[in-house]
Amino acid sequence: KSISGSNEGILKILNSPADTNKVKQLSDLCWNYRFKSADSALFFGKQALQLAMQINFQKGIAQAYNDLAIIYIDKANFRSATNYLNEAMKIRVQLKDSAGIAALYNKLGIIAQKQGRLKDALQNQIDALKIFQSLKLDKLIGHSLNNIAIIHQNLGNHEKALEYHQKALEFRSRLNDKEGEATSYGNMANLYARMHDTIQSIHFYEKAIALSRELKKDELISANLSNIGNIYMARKNYGKALNLFNESLQIKERIGDSKGISSTLSRIGMVYTQTQKYRQAEFALNRSLKLARSHAVVEEELSALLSLAQLKAHTQEPDSSFILMNQYITLRDSVYDAR
């Protein structure tokens, strides 16, 4: 999905005739603002939904529900996300839109996974895979195999996870889906990291980074740089970790990925804490926290609060550490209650 993000382009869309094309353009804006501003994304998504309902454009209503659900998944508001996906499912079942139904199973699986309902997540992804296979949608089959591998990984079924990652990789290689291959390399690296095989993990991260650079896929490059940085941080090779995190941060700032910027700043703050550069640590972590709060990215807010609490413990400020820890626990509990 791509559309002009300029103010002029947006005004043109908002003032355009109330037809199906306007619904599609508003949906595209919702998607494109996903990482830039959750509030803007929700605004465009709700405008798309309202207009689609007004002109009784069923496919557009389902798409708007779908797009809004994705924003709510990012905000860890899983109840709202599930409600929207279920509304979209009713319409897609009526429209006999098999590919759309499979895509919804995929997203319901992602929510179940984030909530720790891993068996439900696995069932949803298997349901999606069956439909994609019946429709011979090869690229999406690769995507589903990849998702099933990640759930097995989270269930601790490492051998099964590796088997599905290899199936996904073979499938993507056969299709010459280079971006899919790069994603598979990164995911296999994540699995090896979880299995504490850092040599294999670094090997696959480097393959993922090399291919992502070749494809000029900034999101993949920055994600893998951060992940490989985590391994060097765990190995206490802080200089190498910091270089990787800083390169990742530069890319995320260039592409305007606020969630990613917050996440990488949090990691940079951890490195500075470990190397006793407490002033730099505090600066990075406060910036991470501010960004996470302004974009309502709960996972990153939790990470920044926990890291700041740990920093204050290191600098012998128990009162501040206690306050931050309380904020962390309150927020964490509120997220679990909302699930």
C-alpha positions in Angstrom: 0.0 0.0 0.0 1.4 3.4 -0.9 0.0 6.9 -1.0 1.2 10.4 -0.6 1.8 11.2 3.1 2.1 15.0 2.5 -0.5 17.4 4.0 -1.5 18.4 0.5 -2.1 14.8 -0.6 -4.1 14.0 2.6 -6.3 17.1 2.2 -6.9 16.1 -1.4 -8.1 12.7 -0.2 -10.3 14.1 2.6 -12.0 16.5 0.2 -12.4 13.9 -2.6 -15.9 12.5 -3.6 -17.5 10.0 -1.1 -17.0 6.8 -3.1 -15.3 3.4 -2.9 -12.0 4.9 -4.1 -11.9 7.4 -1.2 -12.5 4.5 1.3 -9.5 2.6 -0.2 -7.3 5.7 0.0 -8.3 6.4 3.6 -7.5 2.7 4.4 -4.1 3.1 2.8 -3.5 6.2 4.9 -4.4 4.2 8.0 -1.9 1.6 7.1 0.9 4.0 6.1 0.6 5.9 9.4 0.8 2.7 11.5 4.4 3.3 12.6 4.4 7.1 12.3 1.4 8.0 14.5 -1.1 5.5 15.9 -3.6 8.4 16.5 -3.4 9.5 12.9 -3.7 5.9 11.7 -6.9 5.5 13.9 -8.3 8.7 12.6 -7.9 7.6 8.9 -9.2 4.1 9.7 -12.3 5.4 11.4 -13.0 7.8 8.5 -12.7 4.9 6.1 -15.0 2.8 8.2 -17.6 5.6 8.6 -17.6 6.3 4.8 -17.7 2.6 3.8 -20.8 2.2 6.1 -22.4 5.3 4.7 -22.1 4.1 1.1 -22.7 0.4 2.1 -19.3 -0.7 0.6 -19.1 -4.1 2.4 -15.6 -5.0 1.3 -14.4 -1.5 2.4 -16.1 -2.0 5.8 -14.3 -5.3 6.3 -10.9 -3.8 5.2 -11.4 -0.8 7.6 -12.2 -3.2 10.5 -9.1 -5.2 9.6 -6.8 -2.1 9.5 -8.1 -0.7 12.7 -7.6 -4.1 14.4 -3.9 -4.0 13.4 -3.4 -0.5 15.0 -5.1 -1.9 18.2 -2.8 -4.9 18.2 0.2 -2.5 18.1 -1.4 -0.6 21.1 -1.8 -4.0 22.9 -5.5 -3.3 23.1 -6.4 -6.9 22.2 -10.0 -6.7 23.2 -10.8 -4.0 20.6 -8.6 -5.6 18.0 -10.5 -9.0 18.4 -13.9 -7.2 18.2 -12.9 -5.5 15.0 -11.5 -8.8 13.5 -14.7 -10.6 14.4 -16.8 -7.9 12.6 -14.5 -8.2 9.6 -14.9 -12.0 9.7 -18.7 -11.8 9.5 -18.5 -9.7 6.3 -15.8 -11.7 4.7 -17.8 -15.0 5.3 -20.9 -13.3 3.7 -18.7 -12.2 0.8 -17.2 -15.8 0.5 -13.8 -14.0 0.5 -11.6 -17.0 1.3 -8.3 -15.2 1.1 -9.7 -12.4 3.4 -10.9 -15.1 5.9 -7.5 -16.7 6.0 -5.8 -13.3 6.6 -8.2 -12.8 9.6 -7.3 -16.2 11.0 -3.7 -15.1 10.7 -4.3 -11.9 12.7 -6.4 -13.7 15.3 -3.5 -16.1 15.7 -1.1 -13.2 16.3 -3.4 -11.8 19.1 -3.7 -15.3 20.7 0.1 -15.6 20.5 0.6 -12.2 22.2 -1.8 -13.2 24.9 0.0 -16.5 25.5 -2.9 -18.6 24.2 -0.4 -20.5 22.0 -2.6 -23.6 21.2 -5.3 -21.2 19.9 -2.7 -19.3 18.0 -1.4 -22.5 16.4 -5.0 -23.6 15.4 -5.7 -20.2 13.8 -2.5 -20.3 11.8 -3.2 -23.9 10.6 -6.7 -22.7 9.5 -5.1 -19.9 7.6 -2.5 -22.2 6.0 -5.2 -24.7 4.8 -7.1 -21.9 3.0 -3.9 -20.4 1.4 -2.9 -23.9 0.2 -6.4 -24.5 -1.3 -6.1 -21.2 -3.1 -2.5 -21.9 -4.1 -1.4 -18.5 -2.8 2.2 -19.4 -2.6 3.6 -16.2 -1.0 1.0 -16.4 1.8 1.7 -20.2 2.3 5.3 -19.2 3.0 4.1 -16.5 5.5 1.8 -19.1 7.3 4.6 -21.7 7.6 6.8 -18.9 9.0 4.1 -18.0 11.6 3.6 -21.7 12.6 7.3 -22.0 13.1 7.3 -19.0 15.5 4.5 -20.4 17.6 6.3 -23.8 17.9 9.3 -21.7 19.0 7.2 -20.0 21.7 5.8 -23.3 22.8 9.4 -24.5 23.2 9.1 -27.1 20.4 12.5 -26.1 19.0 12.9 -29.0 16.6 9.4 -28.5 15.2 10.0 -24.8 14.9 13.2 -25.4 12.9 11.4 -27.9 10.7 8.8 -25.3 9.8 11.3 -22.5 9.4 13.2 -24.7 6.9 9.9 -25.5 5.1 9.2 -21.8 4.9 12.7 -21.0 3.6 12.6 -23.7 0.9 9.2 -22.5 -0.2 10.3 -18.9 -0.4 13.6 -19.8 -2.2 11.6 -21.8 -4.8 9.4 -18.8 -5.4 12.5 -16.5 -5.5 10.8 -14.5 -2.7 14.0 -12.8 -1.6 12.3 -10.7 1.1 10.6 -13.8 2.4 14.1 -15.5 2.5 15.6 -12.6 4.4 12.7 -12.9 6.9 13.2 -16.6 7.3 17.0 -16.2 7.9 16.2 -13.6 10.6 13.6 -15.9 12.3 16.0 -18.9 12.2 18.6 -16.7 13.8 16.0 -15.8 16.6 15.4 -19.5 17.1 19.1 -20.3 17.4 19.4 -17.4 19.8 16.7 -18.9 22.0 18.5 -22.3 21.8 21.7 -20.5 23.1 23.5 -21.4 19.8 24.9 -17.9 19.3 27.4 -19.0 16.5 24.5 -20.2 14.3 22.4 -17.3 15.4 25.0 -14.7 14.3 25.5 -16.6 11.0 21.8 -16.4 10.1 21.5 -12.8 11.3 24.4 -11.9 9.0 22.8 -13.7 6.1 19.5 -11.8 6.8 21.3 -8.5 7.0 23.3 -9.1 3.7 20.2 -10.0 1.8 18.1 -7.1 3.3 20.8 -4.7 2.3 20.8 -6.1 -1.2 17.0 -5.6 -1.3 17.3 -2.1 0.4 14.6 -3.3 2.9 15.3 -0.8 5.8 12.8 -2.4 8.3 14.5 -5.8 7.9 18.0 -4.4 8.1 17.3 -2.4 11.3 15.4 -5.2 13.0 18.2 -7.7 12.4 20.9 -5.2 13.4 19.0 -4.8 16.8 18.7 -8.5 17.2 22.4 -9.3 16.5 23.2 -6.4 18.9 21.3 -8.2 21.6 23.6 -11.2 21.2 26.7 -9.0 21.5 25.2 -7.3 24.5 24.5 -10.7 26.2 28.2 -11.6 25.4 29.2 -8.4 27.1 30.8 -7.1 23.9 29.3 -3.7 24.5 31.2 -1.7 21.9 30.1 -4.0 19.1 26.5 -4.0 20.5 26.4 -0.2 20.7 27.6 0.2 17.0 24.9 -2.2 15.8 22.2 -0.5 17.9 23.3 3.0 16.7 23.2 1.9 13.0 19.7 0.4 13.6 18.6 3.6 15.3 19.8 5.8 12.3 17.7 3.7 9.9 14.6 3.8 12.1 14.9 7.5 12.5 15.2 7.9 8.7 12.1 5.8 8.0 10.1 7.4 10.9 9.5 4.1 12.8 8.7 5.5 16.2 8.1 2.1 17.8 11.4 0.9 16.6 13.2 4.1 17.7 11.8 3.7 21.2 12.8 0.0 21.3 16.4 0.6 20.1 16.9 3.6 22.4 15.9 1.3 25.3 18.6 -1.2 24.3 21.2 1.6 23.9 20.2 2.7 27.4 20.8 -0.8 28.7 24.3 -0.8 27.2 25.2 2.5 28.8 23.9 1.2 32.1 26.1 -1.9 31.9 29.1 0.2 31.0 28.4 2.7 33.9 27.7 5.6 31.5 24.7 6.6 33.6 24.1 10.0 32.2 23.9 8.7 28.6 21.8 5.8 29.8 19.3 8.1 31.5 19.1 10.3 28.4 18.4 7.3 26.0 15.9 5.6 28.3 13.9 8.8 29.0 13.8 9.5 25.3 12.6 5.9 24.7 9.9 6.3 27.4 8.7 9.6 26.1 8.4 8.3 22.6 6.6 5.1 23.7 4.1 7.1 25.7 3.4 9.6 22.9 2.8 6.8 20.5 0.9 4.6 23.0 3.3 1.7 22.4 2.9 -0.3 25.6 5.6 -3.0 25.1 8.3 -0.3 24.6 6.9 1.7 27.6 7.2 -1.3 29.8 10.8 -2.0 28.6 11.9 1.6 29.2 10.3 1.8 32.7 12.0 -1.5 33.7 15.4 -0.3 32.4 15.0 3.1 34.1 14.2 1.3 37.4 17.3 -0.8 37.0 19.4 2.3 36.2 18.2 4.0 39.4 19.1 0.9 41.4 22.6 1.1 39.9 23.0 4.8 40.8 21.8 4.2 44.4 18.5 6.0 44.0 16.1 3.5 45.6 13.1 5.9 45.9 13.2 6.7 42.2 13.7 3.0 41.4 10.8 2.0 43.6 8.4 4.6 41.9 9.5 3.5 38.4 9.0 -0.2 39.3 5.5 0.5 40.6 4.7 2.3 37.4 6.0 -0.7 35.5 3.9 -3.2 37.5 0.7 -1.1 37.3 1.0 -0.7 33.5 1.9 -4.4 33.1 -1.1 -5.5 35.1 -3.4 -3.1 33.3 -2.3 -4.6 29.9 -3.0 -8.2 31.2 -6.4 -7.1 32.6 -7.3 -5.6 29.2 -6.6 -9.0 27.5 
